[in-house]
Amino acid sequence: MSFNFKSFLVSVRRWLPLSRPLYPEISTAIAAAMEEQAAATQEITRNVQQVAEASNQVSEHIEGVSSVVTETDHAASNLLNAADVLVDEAQTLRREVDGFLSLVRAA
């Protein structure tokens, strides 16, 4: 079955005069639909802006956490180095005390 454009136009010509009383209602319905569409678009825009702001905040928090992690890593490294120095000094002190006690015993 093919589309018959001529019969379509004939139908439209018959329908248009009959639908003229509905024009105000059709116009009102179209205007209402356009307003709803505009409101929905504005709501979507607000939501996208809120998501963008939240994403920026999350990014800032991640940067802050990353900075704290780096500082903690440096502090832990410094603490480990200090502990190594203390172990070395404790071993040196132990050797010196043992040597001193050996001298005392021998005397």
N, C-alpha and C positions, 0 to 999 in steps of 0.2 A: 504494500500500500504506500503510495507516494503522497507527499504533502502537496496540497493544492492551494497555492498562494492566493489565487483569485477568489476561491470560495471563502478563505480566511478573511480577506478584505471585505467581502460582502457581509460576512457575519459581524465584523467589527463595525461597519457602517450602520448596521441595524441596531447593534447594541449601544453605541455611543449616545444616540438621542435618548434612549430609554434610561441610560445610567446617569444622565445629567442631574437629576435630583439628588443623586448620591455623591456628587462632586464635593460638597462641603464636608461630608463625613469621611470621604476618602482622603481629602486634604488634611483633615484633623488627625486621622489615623496615621498618615505619613509623617506629619509634624511630630506627633507623640512618639512614633518609632524613632525619628531622628533625635529627639531629646533624650530618649532612653539610651540610644547608641552613644550620644555625646557623654552622658553621665557614666556609662560603662567604660568609655575610653578614658575619662578623667580618673575613674577609680583604678583602672589598670595602670595609668601613669603614676598615680600616688603609690600604688603597691610596688611598682618597679623602682621608684625613688627610695622607698623604705628598704627594699632589698639591697639596693646599692649602698645606702648608708650603713646598713647592718654588715654588709660585706666589708666595707671600709673599716668599721670598728673591729671586726674579727681579724682583719689583716693587721691592724695596729696592735691588737692583743698578741697575735702570733709574733710580731716583731719584738714586743716587750718580753715575751716568754723566751724568745731566742736570745735576747740580750742577757737575761737573767741566767739562762743555761750557760752561756759563754763565760759570764762572771763566775758562776759556780764552778765551772771547769777549771778556770784559772786559780780560784781559791783552793780547790781540791789538789791541784798540782803543787801549789805552794806549800800546802799542808803536808803532802807526801814528801816533798824535798826537806822540809823542816824535820819530819820524823826520821828520815834517813840520816840527817846530820846528828840528831839526838842519839840514834842507835850507834853511830860511829863514835860519838863522844862518850857514850856509856861503855862501849867496848874498850876505848882508850883508858877511861877511868878504872875499869875493872883490871886491866893489865897493870896499871900503876899501883893500885891497891894491893894486888897479888904480889907484885915485886916488893913493895914496902913491907908487907907481912912476912915475906920470905927473909928479908933482911932482919926484921925484928926477931924472928924465930932463930935465925942463925947467930944472933948476938947473945 
